[in-house]
Amino acid sequence: MFAERLKPGDEIRIIAPSRSMAIMKSAQVRIAEDRLNNLGFIVTYGKNVEVHDEFFSSSIEERVEDLHDAFTDSNVKGILTAIGGYNTNQLLNYIDFDLIKDNPKIFCGYSDITALGAAIYAKTGLITYSGPHFSSFGVKHGFDYTLDGFIEAMTNDAPYEIEPSSHWSDDAWYLDQEARKFVEAGEYTVLQEGAAEGTLIGGNLCTLNLLQGTEFMPSLKDAVLFIEDDEESHALTFDRDLQSLLHQPDAHTIKAVIIGRFQKNSQITVPALSKIIESKKELQGIPVIANVNFGHVQPIAAIPFGGRASIIAENEKTEIFIEQNPK
């Protein structure tokens, strides 16, 4: 189930299901709001979006209230999460998923928001998006690729391709917007060759794994698995987290894997990643592509959780083609 596409004049509600928006600098909020306004959107905020406690989040009740209000408000056509964090999975038992199913809307975020996007898809069938937070729109420089991907995914239902960006960065952009460091990206990395198509399921790997054994875990049947992790991961944790996911029912039917670009502090090299993938007999014979533009780096694509994708990985030739029509 796809929500109605965004169009100029639509209202986008900002909510904070994880960390509080209070963590954002006022200048970044202004840049983000101005950027969305310049696209023709009206930006509004959940009433609890800046509430924060000792964990720099807010109560379950306050976060769920803003989520429910965003989905029930008929003026709201899209929902962006403020930022990621650690505790979105606290909300899942308290969400009225029937309310969400009856009021389908664009919903976008990544990182810790994976738990919410995946649960919404599993419980309602609504396609959600792994893509930029509201805070991402506060990036002053090097945002064009992310912005173009957001527009492609959210404003029309035409197919699109996730192509490599020319450059990438994982610098602390929020500390000094004028001292950015971008490096040449190059092509995506083919770890295993092949061609396949399937349903896009994934997001932040360690967060997705929090749903295992619960009613909120989506099926991996015929999945094009897209996974990434942040700088807190390294080769050993990524290996075991991936293996845990491969123990899930229907994991043996996974059609392809795309892996987001790792931050430099993860120190996960291509040879190490290749060794990890080679060790997974469950993934033998399917295409695997790494260093793809999504995850905790910049810029990032927007990926429809539950949409369709076709994958080609041949030598150095890659194609990640998104079809926003589930079968």
ZAKOL-810127 format. One line per field, with one value per residue (C-alpha): residue number from 1; residue in three letters; chain; x, y, z. Coordinates in steps of 0.2 Angstrom, whole numbers, plus 5000, padded with zeros to 4 digits. Each point is the difference from the previous one (the first is absolute). Example, Ala and Ser with C-alpha at 12.3 -4.5 7.8 and 13.67 -1.06 7.14 Angstrom:
REM residues 2
num = c(1,2) .
residu = c(ALA,SER) .
chaine = c(A,A) .
px = c(5062,5006) .
py = c(4978,5017) .
pz = c(5039,4997) .
//
This chain:
REM residues 327
num = c(1,2,3,4,5,6,7,8,9,10,11,12,13,14,15,16,17,18,19,20,21,22,23,24,25,26,27,28,29,30,31,32,33,34,35,36,37,38,39,40,41,42,43,44,45,46,47,48,49,50,51,52,53,54,55,56,57,58,59,60,61,62,63,64,65,66,67,68,69,70,71,72,73,74,75,76,77,78,79,80,81,82,83,84,85,86,87,88,89,90,91,92,93,94,95,96,97,98,99,100,101,102,103,104,105,106,107,108,109,110,111,112,113,114,115,116,117,118,119,120,121,122,123,124,125,126,127,128,129,130,131,132,133,134,135,136,137,138,139,140,141,142,143,144,145,146,147,148,149,150,151,152,153,154,155,156,157,158,159,160,161,162,163,164,165,166,167,168,169,170,171,172,173,174,175,176,177,178,179,180,181,182,183,184,185,186,187,188,189,190,191,192,193,194,195,196,197,198,199,200,201,202,203,204,205,206,207,208,209,210,211,212,213,214,215,216,217,218,219,220,221,222,223,224,225,226,227,228,229,230,231,232,233,234,235,236,237,238,239,240,241,242,243,244,245,246,247,248,249,250,251,252,253,254,255,256,257,258,259,260,261,262,263,264,265,266,267,268,269,270,271,272,273,274,275,276,277,278,279,280,281,282,283,284,285,286,287,288,289,290,291,292,293,294,295,296,297,298,299,300,301,302,303,304,305,306,307,308,309,310,311,312,313,314,315,316,317,318,319,320,321,322,323,324,325,326,327) .
residu = c(MET,PHE,ALA,GLU,ARG,LEU,LYS,PRO,GLY,ASP,GLU,ILE,ARG,ILE,ILE,ALA,PRO,SER,ARG,SER,MET,ALA,ILE,MET,LYS,SER,ALA,GLN,VAL,ARG,ILE,ALA,GLU,ASP,ARG,LEU,ASN,ASN,LEU,GLY,PHE,ILE,VAL,THR,TYR,GLY,LYS,ASN,VAL,GLU,VAL,HIS,ASP,GLU,PHE,PHE,SER,SER,SER,ILE,GLU,GLU,ARG,VAL,GLU,ASP,LEU,HIS,ASP,ALA,PHE,THR,ASP,SER,ASN,VAL,LYS,GLY,ILE,LEU,THR,ALA,ILE,GLY,GLY,TYR,ASN,THR,ASN,GLN,LEU,LEU,ASN,TYR,ILE,ASP,PHE,ASP,LEU,ILE,LYS,ASP,ASN,PRO,LYS,ILE,PHE,CYS,GLY,TYR,SER,ASP,ILE,THR,ALA,LEU,GLY,ALA,ALA,ILE,TYR,ALA,LYS,THR,GLY,LEU,ILE,THR,TYR,SER,GLY,PRO,HIS,PHE,SER,SER,PHE,GLY,VAL,LYS,HIS,GLY,PHE,ASP,TYR,THR,LEU,ASP,GLY,PHE,ILE,GLU,ALA,MET,THR,ASN,ASP,ALA,PRO,TYR,GLU,ILE,GLU,PRO,SER,SER,HIS,TRP,SER,ASP,ASP,ALA,TRP,TYR,LEU,ASP,GLN,GLU,ALA,ARG,LYS,PHE,VAL,GLU,ALA,GLY,GLU,TYR,THR,VAL,LEU,GLN,GLU,GLY,ALA,ALA,GLU,GLY,THR,LEU,ILE,GLY,GLY,ASN,LEU,CYS,THR,LEU,ASN,LEU,LEU,GLN,GLY,THR,GLU,PHE,MET,PRO,SER,LEU,LYS,ASP,ALA,VAL,LEU,PHE,ILE,GLU,ASP,ASP,GLU,GLU,SER,HIS,ALA,LEU,THR,PHE,ASP,ARG,ASP,LEU,GLN,SER,LEU,LEU,HIS,GLN,PRO,ASP,ALA,HIS,THR,ILE,LYS,ALA,VAL,ILE,ILE,GLY,ARG,PHE,GLN,LYS,ASN,SER,GLN,ILE,THR,VAL,PRO,ALA,LEU,SER,LYS,ILE,ILE,GLU,SER,LYS,LYS,GLU,LEU,GLN,GLY,ILE,PRO,VAL,ILE,ALA,ASN,VAL,ASN,PHE,GLY,HIS,VAL,GLN,PRO,ILE,ALA,ALA,ILE,PRO,PHE,GLY,GLY,ARG,ALA,SER,ILE,ILE,ALA,GLU,ASN,GLU,LYS,THR,GLU,ILE,PHE,ILE,GLU,GLN,ASN,PRO,LYS) .
chaine = c(A,A,A,A,A,A,A,A,A,A,A,A,A,A,A,A,A,A,A,A,A,A,A,A,A,A,A,A,A,A,A,A,A,A,A,A,A,A,A,A,A,A,A,A,A,A,A,A,A,A,A,A,A,A,A,A,A,A,A,A,A,A,A,A,A,A,A,A,A,A,A,A,A,A,A,A,A,A,A,A,A,A,A,A,A,A,A,A,A,A,A,A,A,A,A,A,A,A,A,A,A,A,A,A,A,A,A,A,A,A,A,A,A,A,A,A,A,A,A,A,A,A,A,A,A,A,A,A,A,A,A,A,A,A,A,A,A,A,A,A,A,A,A,A,A,A,A,A,A,A,A,A,A,A,A,A,A,A,A,A,A,A,A,A,A,A,A,A,A,A,A,A,A,A,A,A,A,A,A,A,A,A,A,A,A,A,A,A,A,A,A,A,A,A,A,A,A,A,A,A,A,A,A,A,A,A,A,A,A,A,A,A,A,A,A,A,A,A,A,A,A,A,A,A,A,A,A,A,A,A,A,A,A,A,A,A,A,A,A,A,A,A,A,A,A,A,A,A,A,A,A,A,A,A,A,A,A,A,A,A,A,A,A,A,A,A,A,A,A,A,A,A,A,A,A,A,A,A,A,A,A,A,A,A,A,A,A,A,A,A,A,A,A,A,A,A,A,A,A,A,A,A,A,A,A,A,A,A,A,A,A,A,A,A,A,A,A,A,A,A,A,A,A,A,A,A,A) .
px = c(5000,5007,4995,4995,5015,5006,4996,5003,4989,5000,5003,5015,4999,5017,4999,5014,4997,5018,5011,4992,5002,5007,5017,5000,5007,4988,5010,4998,4981,4999,5009,4990,4983,5005,5006,4983,4991,5009,4993,4983,4997,4992,5010,4992,5006,4993,4996,5013,5014,5012,4995,5016,5005,5016,5002,4996,4984,4982,4988,4992,4983,5006,5008,4985,4989,5009,5001,4981,4996,5011,4991,4982,5002,4992,5011,5016,5006,5017,5010,5018,5010,5011,5015,5005,5006,4997,4983,4987,4995,4993,4985,4995,4988,4990,4997,4983,5005,4982,5000,5015,4993,4984,5010,5015,5013,5018,5011,5019,5015,5015,5012,4990,4984,5002,4991,4985,5000,5002,4986,4988,5003,4998,4984,4991,5008,5004,5016,5011,5017,5018,5006,5005,4994,4994,5017,5008,4992,5010,5016,5006,5012,5000,4982,4994,5001,4990,4987,4998,4998,4987,4990,5001,4993,4987,4992,4997,4998,5012,5014,5017,5018,5011,5016,5017,5003,5016,5006,4996,5003,4998,5007,4992,4991,4990,5015,5006,4989,5014,5014,4993,5011,4994,5010,4997,4988,5003,4989,4991,5009,4994,5003,4990,4994,4982,4983,4984,4984,4990,4992,5011,5002,5013,5008,5011,5006,5002,4983,4991,5006,4992,4983,5005,4988,4986,4984,5009,5013,4997,5001,5016,4991,5008,5008,5013,5008,5008,5010,5012,5007,5009,5017,4996,5001,5016,5003,4996,4984,4994,5004,4990,4986,4998,5001,4986,4989,5004,4992,4983,4986,5001,5017,5005,4989,5010,5003,5014,5009,5005,5011,5002,5016,5009,5007,5019,5000,4992,5016,4991,5010,4994,5011,4992,4983,5003,5006,4984,4989,5010,4997,4981,4994,4983,5005,5009,4995,4991,5006,5008,5005,5009,5005,4982,4994,4989,5003,5011,5010,4995,4993,4986,4986,4982,4995,4982,4998,4989,5002,5007,5018,5010,5018,5014,5018,5012,5019,5000,4983,4986,4982,4988,4983,4986,4982,4988,4986,4999,4995) .
py = c(5000,5017,5016,5015,5008,5017,5016,5018,5008,4984,5000,4990,4996,4998,4988,4993,4982,4997,5015,5017,5013,5011,4992,5010,5017,5014,5005,4982,5000,5016,4993,4984,5009,5013,4986,4991,5016,5004,4983,5007,4990,5007,4994,4997,4992,4987,5009,4989,5001,5010,4992,4991,4990,4994,4988,5015,4992,5001,4989,4986,5008,5017,4992,4988,5015,5010,4985,4997,5018,5001,4985,5006,5018,5001,5015,4990,4991,4995,4996,5003,4994,5013,4989,4983,4993,4984,4997,5001,4981,5006,5006,4985,4992,5017,5004,4999,4992,4999,5019,5001,4988,5010,5016,4995,5014,5002,4995,5003,4998,4988,4993,4997,5004,4983,4992,5011,5000,4981,4997,5012,4990,4983,5005,5010,4997,5018,5003,5011,5008,4998,5017,5017,5007,5018,5003,4994,5015,5011,4995,5016,4993,4984,4996,5000,4981,4997,5013,4993,4983,5006,5009,4984,4989,5011,5010,4988,4981,4999,4987,5007,4994,5001,5005,5004,5017,5009,5003,4995,5006,4994,5015,5009,5013,5006,5007,5011,5001,5010,4987,4985,4986,4990,4986,4993,4985,4990,4986,4988,4984,4983,4986,4987,5001,4996,5007,5000,5009,5000,5010,5013,4996,5006,5016,5002,4982,5000,5009,4988,4986,5007,4994,4982,4989,5013,5004,5015,4991,5000,4985,4997,4990,5004,5015,5012,5003,5017,5002,5013,5004,5014,5004,4990,4984,4991,4984,4988,5008,5002,4982,4993,5012,4995,4982,5002,5008,4985,4988,5008,4991,5002,5007,4986,5008,5017,5005,5013,5010,5018,5007,5019,5009,4998,5015,5000,4997,4983,4995,4987,4997,4993,4984,4998,5003,4987,4987,5003,4997,4985,4992,5001,4984,5007,5014,4989,5003,5017,5017,5011,5018,5011,5018,5005,5018,4997,5000,5011,5008,5015,5001,4986,4994,4997,4982,4994,4986,4988,5007,4989,5000,4992,4997,4997,4997,4995,5003,5019,5003,5003,5005,5003,5004,5004,4997,5007,4988,4984,4984) .
pz = c(5000,4994,5008,4989,4993,5006,4990,5003,5013,5010,5019,5007,5018,5010,5015,5011,5004,5005,5006,5002,4987,5014,4995,4984,4999,4996,4984,4994,5003,4990,4986,5000,5001,4986,4989,5002,4998,4984,4993,5003,5016,5017,5015,5016,5017,5012,5016,5010,4987,5011,5016,5008,5015,5007,4985,4988,4995,5007,5008,4990,5002,4993,4985,4996,5001,4987,4989,5001,4998,4984,4992,5005,4995,4983,4996,5002,4984,5005,5016,5003,5015,5008,5003,5005,5017,5010,5007,4986,5003,5017,4991,4991,5012,5002,4982,4993,4983,4994,5002,4989,4987,4999,4997,4989,4997,4995,5014,4999,5011,5003,5013,5016,4991,4991,5014,4997,4981,5000,5013,4990,4984,5010,5008,4987,4983,4998,4991,5010,4995,5006,4996,5007,5017,5002,5007,4984,4991,5012,4990,4992,4987,4989,5002,4982,4998,5015,4995,4983,5007,5012,4986,4989,5013,5009,4986,4986,4997,4985,5002,5004,5002,5015,4991,5008,5006,4994,5018,5018,5017,5018,5008,5015,4989,5015,5009,4985,4984,4991,5004,4990,4994,4985,4991,4983,5001,4985,4994,5011,5006,4993,5013,4991,4982,4994,4996,5010,5005,5016,5014,5009,5018,5012,5007,5015,5003,5019,5002,4988,5011,5015,4992,4999,5008,5001,4990,4994,4989,4982,4989,4990,4987,4983,5007,4993,5016,5003,5015,5008,5017,5009,5006,5016,4990,4994,4990,5014,5006,4982,4996,5015,4997,4982,5005,5013,4986,4989,5014,4997,4991,4981,5001,4988,4987,5000,4982,5001,5013,4999,5014,5004,5001,5017,5009,5001,5019,4997,4992,4989,4985,4983,5003,5018,4993,4986,5012,5011,4985,4993,5017,4999,4990,5001,4988,4987,4982,5003,4995,5014,4998,5013,5002,4995,5004,5015,5019,5012,4986,4988,4988,5001,4990,5005,4999,5001,5014,4991,4983,4986,4993,4986,5003,4987,5006,4986,5002,5003,4993,5012,4999,5015,4992,5011,4995,5012,4996,5011,4992) .
//
